[in-house]
């Protein structure tokens, strides 16, 4: 494959970024009126273990962004491989995304989806300008692992399941063969 010129127009860049697989989460918070809000997020990442920090980004016009900033806290529910429908549900604009969705209020009162593989409860630590997005950094206050299960992954615009590698690799010991 021959090298190409960088494609930095927004649609071209989005297409190229879609070739990088990422996990899928639902980020939730509560309004001042105790109404739950949530949205699908695939930009979740660990930042630091000490102190425990995580991050994600939201579009500047996301309705959830104002709620998270006002509430100062949020939860992150990590979705399992079979939760593509749930990810689609929270990705679309709806008046009440929680109708028919099973969830429990976490210690910080923010919704944790009952079907989540794992979850993080966070306080808003920092918010940074990220162009057309806002980068949200959360201080992790509580976590939970509900079951060991493969995560839901998005790759090239489609939800996918991870597949075991047939190659002889052991990344933990650094003895993988490529």
KEKE-3310 file (N, C-alpha, C; in steps of 0.2 Angstrom, whole numbers, plus 5000, padded with zeros to 4 digits):
npx = (5004:5003:5010:4998:4992:4989:4972:4963:4950:4935:4925:4933:4943:4936:4932:4944:4948:4938:4943:4950:4948:4937:4931:4914:4903:4891:4888:4881:4871:4863:4850:4846:4833:4832:4831:4836:4850:4858:4871:4878:4895:4911:4924:4930:4943:4957:4966:4975:4982:4985:4982:4966:4960:4949:4944:4933:4926:4914:4902:4901:4888:4881:4867:4869:4881:4880:4872:4881:4891:4885:4880:4892:4896:4896:4892:4899:4895:4901:4899:4893:4897:4885:4877:4874:4861:4857:4867:4865:4852:4855:4862:4855:4844:4832:4818:4816:4827:4828:4816:4810:4822:4833:4840:4851:4853:4869:4882:4884:4872:4870:4864:4868:4869:4860:4863:4877:4894:4904:4907:4910:4910:4911:4918:4917:4932:4941:4938:4941:4944:4942:4942:4928:4923:4921:4933:4931:4937:4937:4937:4939:4928:4921:4920:4915:4914:4904:4903:4914:4917:4917:4919:4908:4913:4917:4920:4924:4912:4903:4896:4905:4911:4924:4938:4946:4964:4973:4986:5002:5004:5009:5006:5008:5020:5029:5033:5028:5025:5027)
npy = (4994:5011:5026:5039:5056:5065:5065:5076:5082:5083:5072:5063:5061:5055:5043:5037:5036:5027:5015:5011:5000:5002:5001:5001:5012:5017:5033:5041:5053:5063:5075:5091:5090:5077:5068:5055:5055:5050:5044:5036:5031:5030:5034:5032:5031:5025:5036:5038:5029:5032:5048:5039:5041:5043:5046:5053:5059:5071:5078:5096:5101:5091:5086:5079:5084:5096:5093:5084:5093:5102:5093:5088:5075:5058:5042:5027:5015:5000:4991:4974:4961:4958:4969:4978:4983:4991:5000:5007:5012:5022:5030:5038:5052:5055:5058:5052:5041:5031:5024:5008:5003:4994:4999:5005:5016:5023:5025:5038:5043:5042:5034:5017:5005:4990:4979:4981:4976:4980:4995:5012:5025:5042:5058:5074:5079:5087:5097:5099:5109:5103:5105:5102:5095:5091:5087:5076:5073:5061:5059:5043:5036:5025:5008:4993:4976:4966:4954:4943:4946:4947:4963:4975:4981:4994:4995:5002:5008:4998:4987:4975:4959:4953:4942:4927:4926:4917:4916:4912:4920:4929:4942:4947:4942:4948:4940:4938:4933:4940)
npz = (5000:4996:5003:5008:5007:5022:5027:5033:5033:5041:5039:5032:5041:5052:5046:5045:5058:5062:5060:5070:5083:5097:5115:5121:5130:5142:5147:5162:5171:5183:5182:5190:5193:5197:5186:5176:5164:5149:5138:5124:5123:5116:5118:5130:5142:5152:5163:5174:5187:5200:5205:5204:5188:5174:5157:5145:5130:5124:5112:5110:5109:5116:5125:5137:5142:5148:5159:5166:5169:5177:5188:5192:5194:5188:5180:5173:5163:5157:5143:5138:5126:5120:5120:5109:5105:5116:5116:5104:5107:5117:5110:5101:5100:5112:5122:5134:5138:5147:5149:5151:5153:5164:5179:5192:5205:5209:5222:5220:5216:5202:5187:5185:5174:5174:5167:5164:5162:5169:5180:5183:5195:5196:5201:5193:5188:5179:5165:5148:5134:5118:5104:5094:5103:5121:5133:5146:5162:5175:5192:5199:5211:5215:5210:5200:5196:5188:5180:5172:5156:5138:5131:5122:5106:5095:5078:5063:5062:5066:5078:5086:5091:5101:5095:5099:5097:5085:5085:5093:5107:5121:5129:5142:5147:5138:5128:5116:5099:5083)
capx = (5000:5007:5008:4994:4992:4984:4965:4961:4944:4931:4922:4939:4947:4931:4932:4950:4948:4934:4947:4953:4942:4936:4925:4908:4901:4885:4889:4875:4871:4856:4848:4844:4827:4833:4830:4842:4852:4864:4873:4883:4902:4916:4930:4932:4950:4960:4971:4980:4980:4986:4976:4962:4957:4947:4942:4929:4924:4907:4901:4900:4881:4877:4863:4872:4887:4878:4870:4887:4895:4881:4879:4898:4897:4893:4894:4901:4893:4904:4894:4896:4897:4878:4873:4873:4855:4857:4872:4861:4847:4857:4866:4850:4841:4826:4815:4817:4831:4828:4810:4811:4829:4834:4846:4852:4857:4875:4883:4884:4865:4870:4862:4872:4864:4860:4867:4884:4899:4908:4905:4914:4907:4916:4917:4920:4939:4942:4935:4945:4942:4944:4939:4921:4921:4924:4936:4929:4941:4933:4940:4935:4926:4919:4920:4912:4915:4899:4905:4920:4914:4920:4916:4906:4918:4914:4925:4922:4905:4898:4897:4908:4913:4931:4939:4952:4969:4975:4993:5005:5006:5009:5008:5009:5027:5033:5036:5023:5028:5023)
capy = (5000:5017:5031:5044:5062:5065:5067:5079:5085:5080:5066:5059:5059:5051:5037:5034:5034:5021:5009:5009:4998:5005:4999:5005:5013:5022:5038:5043:5057:5065:5082:5094:5088:5070:5064:5052:5056:5045:5043:5031:5034:5025:5038:5031:5028:5026:5041:5037:5024:5036:5046:5035:5045:5041:5051:5052:5066:5072:5084:5102:5102:5085:5088:5076:5087:5102:5089:5081:5098:5104:5088:5087:5068:5054:5035:5024:5008:4996:4986:4968:4960:4957:4975:4982:4987:4996:5006:5011:5015:5028:5034:5042:5057:5053:5062:5048:5036:5026:5020:5001:5001:4992:5003:5006:5022:5021:5029:5045:5044:5042:5027:5011:5000:4983:4974:4983:4971:4984:5002:5017:5031:5047:5065:5078:5082:5093:5097:5103:5111:5098:5107:5102:5090:5093:5081:5076:5069:5060:5055:5037:5036:5018:5003:4987:4971:4962:4948:4943:4945:4951:4970:4977:4985:4997:4996:5004:5010:4993:4984:4969:4955:4951:4935:4925:4926:4910:4916:4911:4927:4930:4949:4948:4941:4951:4935:4937:4932:4944)
capz = (5000:4995:5008:5006:5010:5027:5026:5039:5033:5047:5037:5030:5048:5055:5043:5046:5065:5063:5059:5077:5088:5104:5119:5121:5137:5143:5153:5164:5176:5185:5182:5196:5195:5198:5180:5173:5157:5147:5131:5122:5123:5114:5119:5136:5142:5158:5162:5179:5193:5206:5208:5199:5184:5168:5153:5139:5127:5122:5108:5114:5109:5119:5131:5143:5144:5153:5165:5169:5172:5183:5193:5195:5194:5183:5180:5166:5162:5152:5140:5136:5118:5117:5121:5104:5105:5121:5114:5099:5111:5121:5105:5098:5104:5115:5127:5140:5136:5153:5149:5150:5155:5171:5181:5199:5207:5212:5228:5218:5214:5195:5185:5183:5170:5177:5162:5163:5164:5175:5180:5187:5198:5196:5201:5188:5190:5175:5158:5144:5127:5113:5097:5094:5109:5128:5136:5153:5166:5181:5198:5201:5218:5216:5204:5201:5191:5189:5177:5167:5149:5133:5130:5116:5103:5089:5073:5056:5062:5068:5084:5085:5097:5101:5093:5101:5092:5084:5085:5099:5110:5128:5130:5149:5148:5133:5124:5110:5092:5078)
cpx = (5004:5005:5003:4995:4987:4977:4963:4954:4940:4928:4928:4942:4942:4931:4939:4950:4943:4937:4951:4947:4942:4930:4920:4905:4894:4887:4882:4876:4864:4856:4847:4838:4826:4830:4836:4844:4858:4865:4878:4890:4907:4923:4933:4939:4952:4965:4977:4977:4981:4988:4972:4958:4955:4945:4937:4928:4917:4907:4899:4892:4877:4873:4866:4878:4885:4876:4876:4891:4891:4881:4886:4900:4893:4895:4895:4900:4897:4900:4897:4894:4890:4874:4873:4867:4854:4862:4868:4855:4849:4861:4861:4847:4834:4824:4817:4820:4830:4821:4812:4818:4830:4841:4846:4855:4863:4876:4883:4877:4865:4868:4868:4868:4865:4864:4874:4888:4903:4905:4910:4910:4912:4913:4920:4927:4941:4938:4939:4942:4945:4941:4931:4918:4924:4927:4935:4934:4938:4938:4936:4934:4924:4919:4916:4913:4909:4900:4910:4917:4917:4916:4913:4911:4915:4920:4922:4914:4900:4900:4899:4910:4921:4932:4946:4957:4971:4983:4995:5007:5005:5011:5010:5017:5031:5036:5032:5027:5024:5025)
cpy = (5006:5022:5036:5050:5062:5068:5070:5083:5081:5073:5061:5056:5054:5044:5033:5032:5028:5015:5007:5007:5001:5001:5003:5006:5017:5026:5041:5048:5059:5073:5085:5092:5080:5066:5061:5054:5051:5046:5038:5034:5029:5029:5037:5028:5029:5032:5040:5032:5028:5043:5042:5040:5042:5047:5049:5059:5066:5078:5090:5103:5096:5088:5085:5080:5093:5098:5087:5087:5101:5100:5087:5079:5064:5046:5033:5017:5005:4991:4980:4967:4960:4963:4980:4986:4992:5002:5010:5015:5022:5032:5039:5047:5055:5057:5058:5041:5030:5022:5013:4999:5000:4996:5004:5012:5020:5025:5036:5047:5043:5035:5023:5006:4993:4978:4976:4977:4974:4991:5006:5023:5036:5054:5069:5081:5088:5092:5102:5104:5106:5099:5107:5097:5094:5086:5081:5071:5068:5057:5049:5037:5029:5014:4997:4982:4966:4955:4948:4941:4949:4958:4970:4982:4988:4998:4997:5005:5004:4990:4977:4965:4953:4944:4933:4924:4919:4910:4915:4917:4926:4937:4951:4947:4944:4946:4933:4937:4936:4942)
cpz = (5000:5000:5004:5009:5016:5025:5032:5038:5038:5045:5035:5037:5052:5052:5044:5054:5066:5062:5065:5081:5095:5108:5119:5128:5136:5149:5155:5170:5178:5185:5189:5198:5196:5192:5177:5166:5156:5140:5130:5120:5121:5115:5126:5137:5150:5157:5168:5184:5200:5205:5202:5195:5177:5164:5148:5136:5124:5117:5112:5114:5112:5125:5137:5146:5149:5159:5169:5172:5178:5189:5196:5196:5189:5184:5173:5167:5156:5149:5137:5128:5116:5118:5116:5103:5110:5119:5108:5102:5114:5116:5101:5103:5106:5121:5134:5138:5141:5153:5147:5151:5162:5173:5189:5201:5211:5218:5226:5215:5206:5193:5183:5180:5173:5173:5161:5165:5170:5175:5184:5189:5199:5198:5196:5191:5186:5168:5154:5137:5122:5106:5098:5099:5116:5131:5144:5157:5173:5186:5200:5208:5220:5209:5206:5195:5192:5186:5173:5160:5144:5132:5123:5113:5097:5084:5066:5057:5064:5074:5083:5092:5096:5099:5096:5096:5091:5084:5092:5102:5117:5129:5137:5150:5143:5128:5118:5104:5087:5071)
residu = (UNK:UNK:UNK:UNK:UNK:UNK:UNK:UNK:UNK:UNK:UNK:UNK:UNK:UNK:UNK:UNK:UNK:UNK:UNK:UNK:UNK:UNK:UNK:UNK:UNK:UNK:UNK:UNK:UNK:UNK:UNK:UNK:UNK:UNK:UNK:UNK:UNK:UNK:UNK:UNK:UNK:UNK:UNK:UNK:UNK:UNK:UNK:UNK:UNK:UNK:UNK:UNK:UNK:UNK:UNK:UNK:UNK:UNK:UNK:UNK:UNK:UNK:UNK:UNK:UNK:UNK:UNK:UNK:UNK:UNK:UNK:UNK:UNK:UNK:UNK:UNK:UNK:UNK:UNK:UNK:UNK:UNK:UNK:UNK:UNK:UNK:UNK:UNK:UNK:UNK:UNK:UNK:UNK:UNK:UNK:UNK:UNK:UNK:UNK:UNK:UNK:UNK:UNK:UNK:UNK:UNK:UNK:UNK:UNK:UNK:UNK:UNK:UNK:UNK:UNK:UNK:UNK:UNK:UNK:UNK:UNK:UNK:UNK:UNK:UNK:UNK:UNK:UNK:UNK:UNK:UNK:UNK:UNK:UNK:UNK:UNK:UNK:UNK:UNK:UNK:UNK:UNK:UNK:UNK:UNK:UNK:UNK:UNK:UNK:UNK:UNK:UNK:UNK:UNK:UNK:UNK:UNK:UNK:UNK:UNK:UNK:UNK:UNK:UNK:UNK:UNK:UNK:UNK:UNK:UNK:UNK:UNK:UNK:UNK:UNK:UNK:UNK:UNK)
# end
